[in-house]
Amino acid sequence: MKRNYQGEKIAVVGVEKQLPQTFLRNKQVIFYESLTEDAVLEEGRQFLKNFAKDYTALVFYLNCSSEIAEQLIEEGRTLGVRVTVTVDEKAA
């Protein structure tokens, strides 16, 4: 992930207690565990509105449908921030 966002200020956003405990925890990456599974799209949009100005890229670590992922990515484009969303096609 850091390779794709080299030199940028990024944040990883996910559902509480579901973010991976990886080597990224030791890097200078900000983690937010502030979304709930039953309102991912609504809360994700609100998060983007609140924090898009603070980051050049946001990575949403979620198991969501491609539809929800596309909506979050489009919201990011509208706000001028790059958004990446993990997708679990089985959730679709």
MODELLER restraints for C-alpha pairs under 7 A, 6 or more apart:
rsr = mdl.restraints
at = mdl.atoms
rsr.add(forms.Gaussian(group=physical.xy_distance, feature=features.Distance(at['CA:8:A'], at['CA:56:A']), mean=6.11, stdev=0.5))
rsr.add(forms.Gaussian(group=physical.xy_distance, feature=features.Distance(at['CA:9:A'], at['CA:55:A']), mean=5.26, stdev=0.5))
rsr.add(forms.Gaussian(group=physical.xy_distance, feature=features.Distance(at['CA:9:A'], at['CA:56:A']), mean=5.61, stdev=0.5))
rsr.add(forms.Gaussian(group=physical.xy_distance, feature=features.Distance(at['CA:9:A'], at['CA:57:A']), mean=6.70, stdev=0.5))
rsr.add(forms.Gaussian(group=physical.xy_distance, feature=features.Distance(at['CA:10:A'], at['CA:29:A']), mean=6.19, stdev=0.5))
rsr.add(forms.Gaussian(group=physical.xy_distance, feature=features.Distance(at['CA:10:A'], at['CA:30:A']), mean=6.86, stdev=0.5))
rsr.add(forms.Gaussian(group=physical.xy_distance, feature=features.Distance(at['CA:10:A'], at['CA:55:A']), mean=5.55, stdev=0.5))
rsr.add(forms.Gaussian(group=physical.xy_distance, feature=features.Distance(at['CA:10:A'], at['CA:56:A']), mean=6.12, stdev=0.5))
rsr.add(forms.Gaussian(group=physical.xy_distance, feature=features.Distance(at['CA:10:A'], at['CA:57:A']), mean=4.85, stdev=0.5))
rsr.add(forms.Gaussian(group=physical.xy_distance, feature=features.Distance(at['CA:10:A'], at['CA:58:A']), mean=5.50, stdev=0.5))
rsr.add(forms.Gaussian(group=physical.xy_distance, feature=features.Distance(at['CA:11:A'], at['CA:29:A']), mean=5.93, stdev=0.5))
rsr.add(forms.Gaussian(group=physical.xy_distance, feature=features.Distance(at['CA:11:A'], at['CA:30:A']), mean=4.77, stdev=0.5))
rsr.add(forms.Gaussian(group=physical.xy_distance, feature=features.Distance(at['CA:11:A'], at['CA:31:A']), mean=5.78, stdev=0.5))
rsr.add(forms.Gaussian(group=physical.xy_distance, feature=features.Distance(at['CA:11:A'], at['CA:55:A']), mean=6.98, stdev=0.5))
rsr.add(forms.Gaussian(group=physical.xy_distance, feature=features.Distance(at['CA:11:A'], at['CA:57:A']), mean=6.78, stdev=0.5))
rsr.add(forms.Gaussian(group=physical.xy_distance, feature=features.Distance(at['CA:11:A'], at['CA:58:A']), mean=4.96, stdev=0.5))
rsr.add(forms.Gaussian(group=physical.xy_distance, feature=features.Distance(at['CA:11:A'], at['CA:59:A']), mean=6.18, stdev=0.5))
rsr.add(forms.Gaussian(group=physical.xy_distance, feature=features.Distance(at['CA:12:A'], at['CA:30:A']), mean=6.28, stdev=0.5))
rsr.add(forms.Gaussian(group=physical.xy_distance, feature=features.Distance(at['CA:12:A'], at['CA:31:A']), mean=4.88, stdev=0.5))
rsr.add(forms.Gaussian(group=physical.xy_distance, feature=features.Distance(at['CA:12:A'], at['CA:32:A']), mean=6.22, stdev=0.5))
rsr.add(forms.Gaussian(group=physical.xy_distance, feature=features.Distance(at['CA:12:A'], at['CA:58:A']), mean=5.94, stdev=0.5))
rsr.add(forms.Gaussian(group=physical.xy_distance, feature=features.Distance(at['CA:12:A'], at['CA:59:A']), mean=4.68, stdev=0.5))
rsr.add(forms.Gaussian(group=physical.xy_distance, feature=features.Distance(at['CA:12:A'], at['CA:60:A']), mean=5.82, stdev=0.5))
rsr.add(forms.Gaussian(group=physical.xy_distance, feature=features.Distance(at['CA:12:A'], at['CA:61:A']), mean=6.80, stdev=0.5))
rsr.add(forms.Gaussian(group=physical.xy_distance, feature=features.Distance(at['CA:13:A'], at['CA:31:A']), mean=6.02, stdev=0.5))
rsr.add(forms.Gaussian(group=physical.xy_distance, feature=features.Distance(at['CA:13:A'], at['CA:32:A']), mean=4.80, stdev=0.5))
rsr.add(forms.Gaussian(group=physical.xy_distance, feature=features.Distance(at['CA:13:A'], at['CA:33:A']), mean=5.98, stdev=0.5))
rsr.add(forms.Gaussian(group=physical.xy_distance, feature=features.Distance(at['CA:13:A'], at['CA:59:A']), mean=6.06, stdev=0.5))
rsr.add(forms.Gaussian(group=physical.xy_distance, feature=features.Distance(at['CA:13:A'], at['CA:60:A']), mean=4.72, stdev=0.5))
rsr.add(forms.Gaussian(group=physical.xy_distance, feature=features.Distance(at['CA:13:A'], at['CA:61:A']), mean=5.95, stdev=0.5))
rsr.add(forms.Gaussian(group=physical.xy_distance, feature=features.Distance(at['CA:14:A'], at['CA:32:A']), mean=6.37, stdev=0.5))
rsr.add(forms.Gaussian(group=physical.xy_distance, feature=features.Distance(at['CA:14:A'], at['CA:33:A']), mean=5.00, stdev=0.5))
rsr.add(forms.Gaussian(group=physical.xy_distance, feature=features.Distance(at['CA:14:A'], at['CA:34:A']), mean=6.49, stdev=0.5))
rsr.add(forms.Gaussian(group=physical.xy_distance, feature=features.Distance(at['CA:14:A'], at['CA:35:A']), mean=5.89, stdev=0.5))
rsr.add(forms.Gaussian(group=physical.xy_distance, feature=features.Distance(at['CA:14:A'], at['CA:60:A']), mean=5.78, stdev=0.5))
rsr.add(forms.Gaussian(group=physical.xy_distance, feature=features.Distance(at['CA:14:A'], at['CA:61:A']), mean=4.94, stdev=0.5))
rsr.add(forms.Gaussian(group=physical.xy_distance, feature=features.Distance(at['CA:14:A'], at['CA:62:A']), mean=5.89, stdev=0.5))
rsr.add(forms.Gaussian(group=physical.xy_distance, feature=features.Distance(at['CA:15:A'], at['CA:33:A']), mean=5.22, stdev=0.5))
rsr.add(forms.Gaussian(group=physical.xy_distance, feature=features.Distance(at['CA:15:A'], at['CA:34:A']), mean=5.97, stdev=0.5))
rsr.add(forms.Gaussian(group=physical.xy_distance, feature=features.Distance(at['CA:15:A'], at['CA:35:A']), mean=4.63, stdev=0.5))
rsr.add(forms.Gaussian(group=physical.xy_distance, feature=features.Distance(at['CA:15:A'], at['CA:36:A']), mean=5.47, stdev=0.5))
rsr.add(forms.Gaussian(group=physical.xy_distance, feature=features.Distance(at['CA:15:A'], at['CA:37:A']), mean=6.50, stdev=0.5))
rsr.add(forms.Gaussian(group=physical.xy_distance, feature=features.Distance(at['CA:15:A'], at['CA:62:A']), mean=6.97, stdev=0.5))
rsr.add(forms.Gaussian(group=physical.xy_distance, feature=features.Distance(at['CA:16:A'], at['CA:33:A']), mean=4.49, stdev=0.5))
rsr.add(forms.Gaussian(group=physical.xy_distance, feature=features.Distance(at['CA:16:A'], at['CA:34:A']), mean=5.98, stdev=0.5))
rsr.add(forms.Gaussian(group=physical.xy_distance, feature=features.Distance(at['CA:16:A'], at['CA:35:A']), mean=6.55, stdev=0.5))
rsr.add(forms.Gaussian(group=physical.xy_distance, feature=features.Distance(at['CA:17:A'], at['CA:33:A']), mean=6.93, stdev=0.5))
rsr.add(forms.Gaussian(group=physical.xy_distance, feature=features.Distance(at['CA:19:A'], at['CA:61:A']), mean=6.71, stdev=0.5))
rsr.add(forms.Gaussian(group=physical.xy_distance, feature=features.Distance(at['CA:35:A'], at['CA:43:A']), mean=6.14, stdev=0.5))
rsr.add(forms.Gaussian(group=physical.xy_distance, feature=features.Distance(at['CA:41:A'], at['CA:68:A']), mean=6.29, stdev=0.5))
rsr.add(forms.Gaussian(group=physical.xy_distance, feature=features.Distance(at['CA:44:A'], at['CA:72:A']), mean=6.87, stdev=0.5))
rsr.add(forms.Gaussian(group=physical.xy_distance, feature=features.Distance(at['CA:45:A'], at['CA:72:A']), mean=6.52, stdev=0.5))
rsr.add(forms.Gaussian(group=physical.xy_distance, feature=features.Distance(at['CA:45:A'], at['CA:75:A']), mean=6.79, stdev=0.5))
rsr.add(forms.Gaussian(group=physical.xy_distance, feature=features.Distance(at['CA:48:A'], at['CA:76:A']), mean=6.71, stdev=0.5))
rsr.add(forms.Gaussian(group=physical.xy_distance, feature=features.Distance(at['CA:52:A'], at['CA:79:A']), mean=6.57, stdev=0.5))
rsr.add(forms.Gaussian(group=physical.xy_distance, feature=features.Distance(at['CA:52:A'], at['CA:81:A']), mean=5.97, stdev=0.5))
rsr.add(forms.Gaussian(group=physical.xy_distance, feature=features.Distance(at['CA:56:A'], at['CA:81:A']), mean=5.43, stdev=0.5))
rsr.add(forms.Gaussian(group=physical.xy_distance, feature=features.Distance(at['CA:56:A'], at['CA:82:A']), mean=6.36, stdev=0.5))
rsr.add(forms.Gaussian(group=physical.xy_distance, feature=features.Distance(at['CA:57:A'], at['CA:81:A']), mean=5.51, stdev=0.5))
rsr.add(forms.Gaussian(group=physical.xy_distance, feature=features.Distance(at['CA:57:A'], at['CA:82:A']), mean=4.47, stdev=0.5))
rsr.add(forms.Gaussian(group=physical.xy_distance, feature=features.Distance(at['CA:57:A'], at['CA:83:A']), mean=5.72, stdev=0.5))
rsr.add(forms.Gaussian(group=physical.xy_distance, feature=features.Distance(at['CA:58:A'], at['CA:82:A']), mean=6.26, stdev=0.5))
rsr.add(forms.Gaussian(group=physical.xy_distance, feature=features.Distance(at['CA:58:A'], at['CA:83:A']), mean=4.92, stdev=0.5))
rsr.add(forms.Gaussian(group=physical.xy_distance, feature=features.Distance(at['CA:58:A'], at['CA:84:A']), mean=6.44, stdev=0.5))
rsr.add(forms.Gaussian(group=physical.xy_distance, feature=features.Distance(at['CA:59:A'], at['CA:83:A']), mean=5.76, stdev=0.5))
rsr.add(forms.Gaussian(group=physical.xy_distance, feature=features.Distance(at['CA:59:A'], at['CA:84:A']), mean=4.71, stdev=0.5))
rsr.add(forms.Gaussian(group=physical.xy_distance, feature=features.Distance(at['CA:59:A'], at['CA:85:A']), mean=5.88, stdev=0.5))
rsr.add(forms.Gaussian(group=physical.xy_distance, feature=features.Distance(at['CA:60:A'], at['CA:84:A']), mean=6.06, stdev=0.5))
rsr.add(forms.Gaussian(group=physical.xy_distance, feature=features.Distance(at['CA:60:A'], at['CA:85:A']), mean=4.65, stdev=0.5))
rsr.add(forms.Gaussian(group=physical.xy_distance, feature=features.Distance(at['CA:60:A'], at['CA:86:A']), mean=6.44, stdev=0.5))
rsr.add(forms.Gaussian(group=physical.xy_distance, feature=features.Distance(at['CA:61:A'], at['CA:85:A']), mean=6.10, stdev=0.5))
rsr.add(forms.Gaussian(group=physical.xy_distance, feature=features.Distance(at['CA:61:A'], at['CA:86:A']), mean=5.37, stdev=0.5))
rsr.add(forms.Gaussian(group=physical.xy_distance, feature=features.Distance(at['CA:62:A'], at['CA:85:A']), mean=6.79, stdev=0.5))
rsr.add(forms.Gaussian(group=physical.xy_distance, feature=features.Distance(at['CA:62:A'], at['CA:86:A']), mean=5.53, stdev=0.5))
rsr.add(forms.Gaussian(group=physical.xy_distance, feature=features.Distance(at['CA:62:A'], at['CA:87:A']), mean=6.61, stdev=0.5))
rsr.add(forms.Gaussian(group=physical.xy_distance, feature=features.Distance(at['CA:63:A'], at['CA:86:A']), mean=6.43, stdev=0.5))
rsr.add(forms.Gaussian(group=physical.xy_distance, feature=features.Distance(at['CA:63:A'], at['CA:87:A']), mean=5.30, stdev=0.5))
rsr.add(forms.Gaussian(group=physical.xy_distance, feature=features.Distance(at['CA:63:A'], at['CA:88:A']), mean=4.93, stdev=0.5))
rsr.add(forms.Gaussian(group=physical.xy_distance, feature=features.Distance(at['CA:63:A'], at['CA:91:A']), mean=6.78, stdev=0.5))
rsr.add(forms.Gaussian(group=physical.xy_distance, feature=features.Distance(at['CA:64:A'], at['CA:87:A']), mean=5.24, stdev=0.5))
rsr.add(forms.Gaussian(group=physical.xy_distance, feature=features.Distance(at['CA:64:A'], at['CA:88:A']), mean=5.65, stdev=0.5))
rsr.add(forms.Gaussian(group=physical.xy_distance, feature=features.Distance(at['CA:64:A'], at['CA:91:A']), mean=5.81, stdev=0.5))
rsr.add(forms.Gaussian(group=physical.xy_distance, feature=features.Distance(at['CA:64:A'], at['CA:92:A']), mean=6.87, stdev=0.5))
rsr.add(forms.Gaussian(group=physical.xy_distance, feature=features.Distance(at['CA:65:A'], at['CA:87:A']), mean=5.97, stdev=0.5))
rsr.add(forms.Gaussian(group=physical.xy_distance, feature=features.Distance(at['CA:65:A'], at['CA:88:A']), mean=6.27, stdev=0.5))
rsr.add(forms.Gaussian(group=physical.xy_distance, feature=features.Distance(at['CA:65:A'], at['CA:89:A']), mean=5.92, stdev=0.5))
rsr.add(forms.Gaussian(group=physical.xy_distance, feature=features.Distance(at['CA:65:A'], at['CA:91:A']), mean=5.61, stdev=0.5))
rsr.add(forms.Gaussian(group=physical.xy_distance, feature=features.Distance(at['CA:65:A'], at['CA:92:A']), mean=4.37, stdev=0.5))
rsr.add(forms.Gaussian(group=physical.xy_distance, feature=features.Distance(at['CA:66:A'], at['CA:87:A']), mean=6.18, stdev=0.5))
rsr.add(forms.Gaussian(group=physical.xy_distance, feature=features.Distance(at['CA:66:A'], at['CA:89:A']), mean=6.98, stdev=0.5))
rsr.add(forms.Gaussian(group=physical.xy_distance, feature=features.Distance(at['CA:66:A'], at['CA:92:A']), mean=6.95, stdev=0.5))
rsr.add(forms.Gaussian(group=physical.xy_distance, feature=features.Distance(at['CA:69:A'], at['CA:85:A']), mean=5.66, stdev=0.5))
rsr.add(forms.Gaussian(group=physical.xy_distance, feature=features.Distance(at['CA:69:A'], at['CA:87:A']), mean=6.97, stdev=0.5))
rsr.add(forms.Gaussian(group=physical.xy_distance, feature=features.Distance(at['CA:73:A'], at['CA:83:A']), mean=5.22, stdev=0.5))
rsr.add(forms.Gaussian(group=physical.xy_distance, feature=features.Distance(at['CA:73:A'], at['CA:84:A']), mean=6.78, stdev=0.5))
rsr.add(forms.Gaussian(group=physical.xy_distance, feature=features.Distance(at['CA:76:A'], at['CA:82:A']), mean=6.00, stdev=0.5))
rsr.add(forms.Gaussian(group=physical.xy_distance, feature=features.Distance(at['CA:76:A'], at['CA:83:A']), mean=5.74, stdev=0.5))
